[in-house]
Amino acid sequence: MERWSKIAEWFDLNCEKITLVAGGIGVVFSLLGVRLGLPFDWAWFTIVLCGLPIVWGAAVAMYEEFDIKADLLVSLALIAAVAIGEVFAAAEIAFIMQLGAMLEEFTVSKAQAGIERLVKLTPTTARIVRNGKEEVLPADIVMVGDVIRVLPGEVIPVDGTILSGDTAIDQSVMTGESMPVDKTTGDEVFSGTVNQFGAFDMTATKEGEDSSIQRMIKLVKSTDPGNAKIVSLADRWATWIVVIALLAAVGTYVVTGEIIRAVTILVVFCPCALVLATPAAIMAAISNASQHGFLVRRGNIMERLAKVDTMTFDKTGTLTYGTPEVTAVETVGTMSAAELYRLVASVETKSEHPLGKAIVNGFMSHHGESFNSVDSFRMVPGKGLEATVQDKAVLAGNEAMMTLSNISIADSVKEAVHDYLNRGASIVYVAVDGVLAGYVALADRVRCESRAVVESLNDLDVMPVL
């Protein structure tokens, strides 16, 4: 029974494809004159499988809503062709129209693929703390006010506020920002984002269905990815097309007295080229966009792009590579820049933070793998890390880390750091044995093609905005 159920489900999902393939076979066999012992032309298969749904749909639309659209003209051409015995012409029209309809649906499915990727990001479980005990429950039953514990590497199940703990959150799915954002008690966190380092407890401020990731999914689903305006051109002008086609067909018959010429007029008026060519173009555009990471919700978005006059960029990962690199190593005191670089790189070999990895990679690219041995490593989530390197107590982290450890930062250093911050850099301070030894500046690198893209936009009279 289960086997037949699966077969029925597969057939239901692929019914239109099967119909199209069978209709295509009918057209090919009719064109080649193949009969295979049958007493009728194979074109009838195509007419029944592909043509009858069109005629039925047009009839229902006329009866229920008096909706005169392109399908009505196609139906008239099909019926007329069959009436005079031109079954191959009728089959050809039916097949082309069915192919166009399937291409439109394929366009929709391409756009909907992005929704499936979002759904996969939705957390399914939550670690709820009740009466001091952890219990893993479905995320959709989380209520406002529930206390949830999130461990390192876990996806945050719902929106909330941190009750206790320090960490860094990867919010790239929501903001596109490639760098983790430091979070501490009182900060907001969002569903679908990833806890990078420390465990923390949070209070749920929204239920699962109202969380940020669910609202994003609803936004994408809210508007059905429809056709471009040009795809429905035949439908919008169908009334005039039908009237003109009928008048032309009747006029031709009156003048020539040949019914086949009148039917030919109806067949020629069928919007086959529009129905077939436009969905194919839109499908190709959406497919190409999805390969570059763009989620297109509607087919007409591709058409509206031609009217864009302003292009807005976010910096990280768009005009830049989205990965920080060491741009400067500055010392305070007697330690050399090379020695400070090796010291902080040695400590950061134990870190998983993107800034730490950037320091290690930068040092390796210039000095190889000559790291110092590291002992007593400890990470302070949201602030930095501390370790012992060759009997030296080393601290590396942000200004909050220095303040926490009572490391003073001179005003002259703050002024120099301020210049780097104004240029979009991130700063990692380094203290040795309780004294500030220097700092490392890291910044995102501009993509080599960004300048050419911005210049091309200017040439197109499109204003780029950061």
C-alpha positions as CSV (number, residue, x, y, z in Angstrom):
1,M,0.0,0.0,0.0
2,E,2.8,2.4,0.9
3,R,4.5,1.6,-2.4
4,W,1.4,2.6,-4.4
5,S,1.1,5.7,-2.3
6,K,4.6,6.8,-3.2
7,I,4.0,6.1,-6.9
8,A,0.8,8.2,-6.7
9,E,2.6,11.0,-5.0
10,W,5.4,10.9,-7.6
11,F,2.9,10.9,-10.4
12,D,1.1,13.9,-8.9
13,L,4.3,15.9,-8.6
14,N,5.4,15.0,-12.2
15,C,2.0,14.9,-13.9
16,E,2.6,18.0,-16.0
17,K,6.0,16.9,-17.1
18,I,4.6,13.5,-18.1
19,T,1.8,15.2,-20.1
20,L,4.3,17.4,-21.9
21,V,6.6,14.5,-22.8
22,A,3.6,12.4,-24.0
23,G,2.4,15.4,-26.0
24,G,5.8,15.9,-27.6
25,I,5.9,12.3,-28.6
26,G,2.5,12.7,-30.2
27,V,3.7,15.7,-32.2
28,V,6.9,13.9,-33.4
29,F,5.1,10.7,-34.4
30,S,2.4,12.7,-36.2
31,L,5.1,14.7,-38.1
32,L,7.0,11.5,-39.1
33,G,3.8,9.7,-40.1
34,V,4.3,6.9,-37.5
35,R,1.1,5.0,-36.7
36,L,2.3,1.8,-34.9
37,G,-0.9,0.0,-36.0
38,L,-3.2,2.7,-34.5
39,P,-6.3,3.7,-36.5
40,F,-5.8,7.4,-35.8
41,D,-3.1,10.1,-35.9
42,W,-0.8,10.4,-32.9
43,A,-1.6,14.1,-32.9
44,W,-4.8,13.3,-31.2
45,F,-2.8,12.3,-28.1
46,T,-1.3,15.7,-27.9
47,I,-4.7,17.4,-28.5
48,V,-6.3,15.4,-25.7
49,L,-3.4,15.7,-23.2
50,C,-2.3,19.3,-23.9
51,G,-5.2,20.9,-25.8
52,L,-8.3,19.9,-23.7
53,P,-7.0,21.6,-20.5
54,I,-6.6,24.8,-22.4
55,V,-10.1,24.7,-23.9
56,W,-11.6,23.7,-20.6
57,G,-9.8,26.5,-18.7
58,A,-10.9,29.1,-21.3
59,A,-14.5,27.9,-21.1
60,V,-14.6,28.0,-17.3
61,A,-13.1,31.6,-17.3
62,M,-15.7,32.7,-19.8
63,Y,-18.6,31.2,-18.0
64,E,-17.6,32.2,-14.4
65,E,-16.0,35.6,-15.0
66,F,-16.5,36.4,-18.7
67,D,-12.7,36.6,-18.7
68,I,-11.5,37.0,-22.3
69,K,-7.8,36.0,-22.4
70,A,-5.2,34.5,-24.7
71,D,-6.4,31.0,-23.9
72,L,-9.8,31.8,-25.6
73,L,-8.0,32.6,-28.9
74,V,-5.9,29.5,-28.6
75,S,-9.0,27.4,-28.0
76,L,-10.8,28.8,-31.0
77,A,-7.7,28.0,-33.2
78,L,-7.6,24.5,-31.8
79,I,-11.3,23.8,-32.4
80,A,-11.2,25.3,-35.8
81,A,-8.1,23.4,-36.8
82,V,-9.6,20.1,-35.6
83,A,-12.9,21.0,-37.4
84,I,-11.2,21.2,-40.8
85,G,-9.0,18.1,-40.2
86,E,-5.7,19.9,-39.5
87,V,-5.0,17.8,-36.4
88,F,-1.2,18.3,-36.6
89,A,-1.6,22.1,-36.5
90,A,-3.9,21.8,-33.5
91,A,-1.4,19.4,-31.8
92,E,1.5,21.8,-32.5
93,I,-0.4,24.7,-30.9
94,A,-1.4,22.7,-27.9
95,F,2.1,21.5,-27.3
96,I,3.8,24.9,-27.6
97,M,1.2,26.4,-25.2
98,Q,1.7,23.6,-22.7
99,L,5.5,24.1,-22.9
100,G,5.1,27.8,-22.3
101,A,3.0,27.1,-19.2
102,M,5.5,24.7,-17.8
103,L,8.3,27.2,-18.3
104,E,6.3,29.8,-16.3
105,E,5.9,27.3,-13.5
106,F,9.6,26.5,-13.6
107,T,10.3,30.2,-13.2
108,V,8.2,30.2,-10.1
109,S,9.9,27.2,-8.7
110,K,13.3,28.8,-9.2
111,A,12.3,31.8,-7.2
112,Q,10.7,29.6,-4.5
113,A,14.0,27.7,-4.1
114,G,15.3,30.6,-2.0
115,I,12.4,30.0,0.5
116,E,13.5,26.4,1.0
117,R,17.0,27.6,1.9
118,L,15.5,29.9,4.5
119,V,13.3,27.2,5.9
120,K,16.3,25.0,6.4
121,L,17.8,27.8,8.6
122,T,14.8,27.7,10.9
123,P,15.7,26.0,14.2
124,T,13.5,23.1,15.2
125,T,14.4,22.7,18.8
126,A,15.1,24.9,21.8
127,R,16.9,24.2,25.1
128,I,14.4,25.5,27.6
129,V,15.4,26.0,31.3
130,R,12.6,25.3,33.8
131,N,13.0,24.9,37.5
132,G,16.8,24.8,37.0
133,K,16.6,21.9,34.5
134,E,17.3,21.9,30.8
135,E,14.7,20.4,28.5
136,V,15.0,20.2,24.7
137,L,11.6,20.9,23.2
138,P,10.3,21.9,19.8
139,A,11.0,25.5,19.0
140,D,7.5,26.3,17.9
141,I,6.1,25.8,21.5
142,V,8.4,28.4,23.0
143,M,6.4,31.1,24.8
144,V,7.3,34.7,25.6
145,G,9.2,34.8,28.9
146,D,10.7,31.3,28.6
147,V,14.3,31.1,29.6
148,I,16.4,29.4,26.9
149,R,20.0,28.2,27.1
150,V,22.1,28.4,23.9
151,L,25.4,26.6,23.7
152,P,28.3,27.4,21.4
153,G,27.6,26.5,17.8
154,E,23.9,26.3,18.3
155,V,21.3,28.3,16.3
156,I,19.2,30.7,18.4
157,P,15.7,29.4,18.2
158,V,13.7,32.6,18.9
159,D,14.2,36.3,19.3
160,G,15.1,37.3,22.8
161,T,17.3,39.2,25.3
162,I,20.5,37.8,27.0
163,L,20.0,37.2,30.7
164,S,23.5,36.1,31.5
165,G,26.7,35.3,29.6
166,D,29.0,36.9,27.0
167,T,29.4,35.7,23.4
168,A,29.7,36.6,19.8
169,I,26.8,36.0,17.3
170,D,27.1,35.3,13.6
171,Q,24.2,37.4,12.3
172,S,25.2,37.0,8.6
173,V,21.9,35.3,7.7
174,M,20.0,38.4,8.9
175,T,22.3,41.3,8.1
176,G,24.9,40.0,5.7
177,E,27.6,41.1,8.1
178,S,30.4,38.5,7.9
179,M,31.9,39.5,11.3
180,P,30.4,38.1,14.5
181,V,28.8,40.7,16.7
182,D,29.8,40.7,20.4
183,K,26.8,40.3,22.8
184,T,26.4,40.6,26.5
185,T,23.7,40.8,29.2
186,G,20.8,42.9,28.0
187,D,21.6,42.7,24.3
188,E,19.0,41.4,21.8
189,V,19.6,38.3,19.8
190,F,17.6,37.0,16.8
191,S,16.4,33.6,15.7
192,G,18.3,31.9,12.9
193,T,21.6,33.5,13.9
194,V,24.4,31.3,15.3
195,N,26.1,31.4,18.7
196,Q,29.8,31.4,18.0
197,F,31.5,31.1,21.4
198,G,30.2,31.3,24.9
199,A,27.1,29.7,26.3
200,F,24.4,32.1,27.5
201,D,20.8,32.2,28.9
202,M,18.2,34.3,27.2
203,T,14.6,35.4,27.7
204,A,12.3,34.8,24.8
205,T,10.6,38.0,23.7
206,K,8.8,36.6,20.7
207,E,7.2,33.2,20.0
208,G,8.5,31.0,17.2
209,E,6.0,32.0,14.6
210,D,6.7,35.7,15.2
211,S,10.5,35.4,15.2
212,S,12.8,37.3,12.8
213,I,13.6,34.3,10.6
214,Q,9.9,33.3,10.4
215,R,9.0,36.9,9.4
216,M,11.6,36.8,6.7
217,I,10.2,33.6,5.3
218,K,6.6,35.0,5.4
219,L,7.9,38.1,3.6
220,V,9.3,36.0,0.8
221,K,6.1,33.9,0.6
222,S,3.8,36.9,0.9
223,T,4.0,37.7,-2.8
224,D,3.7,34.8,-5.2
225,P,6.6,35.0,-7.7
226,G,4.5,35.9,-10.7
227,N,5.1,36.6,-14.4
228,A,6.8,39.6,-15.8
229,K,4.4,42.1,-17.3
230,I,5.4,41.1,-20.8
231,V,4.4,37.5,-20.1
232,S,0.8,38.6,-19.5
233,L,0.8,41.0,-22.5
234,A,-1.4,38.7,-24.6
235,D,-3.8,38.3,-21.7
236,R,-4.1,42.1,-21.1
237,W,-4.8,42.7,-24.8
238,A,-6.7,39.5,-25.3
239,T,-10.0,41.1,-26.0
240,W,-8.7,43.1,-28.9
241,I,-6.6,40.2,-30.1
242,V,-9.6,37.9,-30.2
243,V,-11.9,40.5,-31.9
244,I,-9.2,41.4,-34.5
245,A,-8.5,37.7,-35.1
246,L,-12.1,36.8,-35.6
247,L,-12.8,39.8,-37.9
248,A,-9.7,38.9,-39.9
249,A,-10.7,35.2,-40.2
250,V,-14.3,36.1,-41.2
251,G,-13.0,38.7,-43.7
252,T,-10.6,36.2,-45.2
253,Y,-13.4,33.6,-45.6
254,V,-15.8,36.2,-47.1
255,V,-13.1,37.3,-49.6
256,T,-11.6,33.9,-50.5
257,G,-14.4,31.5,-49.7
258,E,-11.8,29.1,-48.3
259,I,-12.2,27.9,-44.7
260,I,-8.6,26.8,-44.4
261,R,-7.4,30.3,-45.0
262,A,-9.7,31.6,-42.3
263,V,-8.4,29.0,-39.8
264,T,-4.9,29.8,-40.8
265,I,-5.5,33.4,-39.7
266,L,-6.7,32.1,-36.3
267,V,-3.6,29.9,-35.9
268,V,-1.2,32.7,-36.9
269,F,-2.8,35.0,-34.3
270,C,-2.1,32.5,-31.5
271,P,0.5,34.2,-29.1
272,C,2.7,31.1,-29.2
273,A,6.0,33.1,-29.5
274,L,5.1,35.4,-26.7
275,V,4.0,32.5,-24.4
276,L,7.1,30.4,-25.2
277,A,9.9,33.0,-25.5
278,T,9.2,35.3,-22.6
279,P,9.0,32.7,-19.8
280,A,12.2,31.2,-21.2
281,A,14.0,34.5,-20.9
282,I,12.6,35.3,-17.5
283,M,13.5,31.7,-16.3
284,A,17.1,32.1,-17.6
285,A,17.4,35.5,-15.8
286,I,16.2,34.2,-12.5
287,S,18.3,31.1,-12.8
288,N,21.4,33.2,-13.5
289,A,20.6,35.5,-10.6
290,S,20.2,32.6,-8.1
291,Q,23.6,31.2,-9.1
292,H,25.0,34.5,-7.9
293,G,23.2,34.4,-4.6
294,F,20.2,36.6,-5.5
295,L,16.7,35.6,-4.4
296,V,14.2,36.9,-6.9
297,R,10.6,36.8,-5.7
298,R,8.8,37.9,-8.8
299,G,9.4,37.5,-12.5
300,N,8.6,41.1,-13.2
301,I,11.5,42.1,-10.9
302,M,13.8,41.2,-13.8
303,E,11.9,43.5,-16.1
304,R,11.9,46.4,-13.6
305,L,15.7,46.3,-13.2
306,A,15.9,48.2,-16.5
307,K,14.4,51.2,-14.7
308,V,16.7,51.2,-11.7
309,D,18.4,54.6,-11.1
310,T,20.0,54.0,-7.7
311,M,22.0,51.0,-6.6
312,T,22.5,50.6,-2.8
313,F,25.4,48.5,-1.5
314,D,26.2,47.3,1.9
315,K,30.0,47.3,2.3
316,T,30.9,44.0,4.0
317,G,31.1,41.1,1.6
318,T,29.7,43.1,-1.4
319,L,32.2,45.8,-2.4
320,T,34.7,44.0,-0.1
321,Y,35.8,40.4,0.4
322,G,34.1,40.2,3.8
323,T,37.2,38.8,5.4
324,P,39.5,41.1,7.6
325,E,43.2,41.4,7.0
326,V,46.0,42.9,9.1
327,T,46.7,46.5,7.8
328,A,49.0,47.7,10.6
329,V,50.9,46.5,13.7
330,E,51.7,49.4,16.1
331,T,53.8,49.1,19.2
332,V,53.8,51.1,22.4
333,G,57.1,50.9,24.3
334,T,60.3,48.9,23.5
335,M,58.9,45.8,21.9
336,S,59.4,45.6,18.1
337,A,56.5,45.3,15.7
338,A,57.7,41.9,14.5
339,E,58.0,40.6,18.1
340,L,54.5,41.9,19.0
341,Y,53.1,40.4,15.8
342,R,54.5,37.0,16.6
343,L,53.3,37.2,20.2
344,V,49.7,38.0,19.4
345,A,49.6,35.6,16.4
346,S,50.8,32.8,18.7
347,V,48.0,33.5,21.2
348,E,45.4,33.7,18.4
349,T,46.3,30.3,17.1
350,K,44.1,29.0,19.9
351,S,41.2,31.3,18.9
352,E,38.3,30.6,16.5
353,H,37.4,34.3,16.1
354,P,37.6,35.7,12.6
355,L,39.9,38.5,13.7
356,G,42.2,36.0,15.4
357,K,42.3,33.8,12.3
358,A,43.1,36.9,10.2
359,I,46.0,37.8,12.5
360,V,47.4,34.2,12.3
361,N,47.0,34.1,8.5
362,G,48.6,37.5,8.1
363,F,51.6,36.5,10.2
364,M,52.0,33.2,8.4
365,S,52.0,34.9,5.0
366,H,54.9,37.1,6.0
367,H,56.8,35.1,8.6
368,G,55.9,31.4,8.1
369,E,54.8,29.2,11.0
370,S,57.3,30.3,13.6
371,F,54.9,30.6,16.5
372,N,55.7,30.7,20.2
373,S,54.4,28.0,22.5
374,V,51.2,29.0,24.3
375,D,50.1,28.0,27.8
376,S,47.1,28.7,30.1
377,F,44.9,29.9,27.3
378,R,41.5,31.3,28.2
379,M,38.9,33.0,26.1
380,V,36.7,35.9,27.4
381,P,33.6,35.8,25.2
382,G,32.9,39.2,23.6
383,K,36.1,40.7,24.8
384,G,39.2,38.8,23.9
385,L,41.6,36.2,25.3
386,E,44.5,35.7,27.7
387,A,47.4,33.3,27.7
388,T,50.9,32.7,28.9
389,V,53.6,32.8,26.2
390,Q,57.2,32.2,27.3
391,D,56.4,33.2,30.9
392,K,54.7,36.4,29.7
393,A,51.1,37.1,30.6
394,V,49.5,38.2,27.3
395,L,46.1,39.8,26.8
396,A,44.6,40.4,23.3
397,G,41.2,41.9,22.8
398,N,39.1,45.0,22.5
399,E,39.1,48.1,24.7
400,A,36.6,46.4,27.1
401,M,39.1,43.6,27.6
402,M,41.8,46.2,28.6
403,T,39.4,48.0,30.9
404,L,38.4,44.7,32.6
405,S,42.1,43.9,33.2
406,N,42.9,47.5,34.4
407,I,45.2,48.1,31.4
408,S,45.5,51.8,30.8
409,I,45.5,53.2,27.3
410,A,47.3,56.6,26.7
411,D,45.4,59.4,25.0
412,S,47.9,59.5,22.2
413,V,47.2,55.8,21.5
414,K,43.5,56.4,21.5
415,E,43.9,59.3,19.0
416,A,46.0,57.0,16.7
417,V,43.4,54.2,17.0
418,H,40.6,56.7,16.3
419,D,42.2,57.3,12.8
420,Y,42.1,53.6,12.1
421,L,38.5,53.3,13.3
422,N,37.4,56.1,11.0
423,R,38.8,54.1,8.1
424,G,36.6,51.1,9.1
425,A,39.3,49.1,10.8
426,S,38.9,46.8,13.8
427,I,41.5,47.1,16.7
428,V,43.0,44.3,18.8
429,Y,44.9,45.6,21.7
430,V,47.8,43.6,23.1
431,A,49.1,43.9,26.7
432,V,52.1,42.0,28.1
433,D,52.5,41.6,31.9
434,G,49.9,44.1,32.7
435,V,51.2,46.9,30.3
436,L,49.9,47.9,26.9
437,A,52.4,46.8,24.3
438,G,50.6,47.8,21.2
439,Y,47.7,47.0,18.9
440,V,46.9,45.4,15.6
441,A,44.6,47.1,13.1
442,L,42.5,44.9,10.8
443,A,40.3,46.0,7.9
444,D,38.2,44.4,5.2
445,R,39.8,44.5,1.7
446,V,38.0,46.1,-1.2
447,R,37.3,43.7,-4.1
448,C,39.5,44.3,-7.2
449,E,36.4,44.5,-9.4
450,S,34.5,47.0,-7.2
451,R,35.9,50.1,-8.8
452,A,35.0,48.9,-12.3
453,V,31.5,48.0,-11.1
454,V,30.9,51.5,-9.6
455,E,32.3,53.1,-12.8
456,S,30.0,51.0,-15.0
457,L,27.0,52.0,-12.9
458,N,28.0,55.7,-13.3
459,D,28.2,55.1,-17.1
460,L,24.7,53.8,-17.0
461,D,23.5,56.9,-15.1
462,V,22.8,54.7,-12.0
463,M,23.8,56.3,-8.7
464,P,25.8,54.0,-6.4
465,V,25.1,54.5,-2.7
466,L,27.0,52.9,0.2
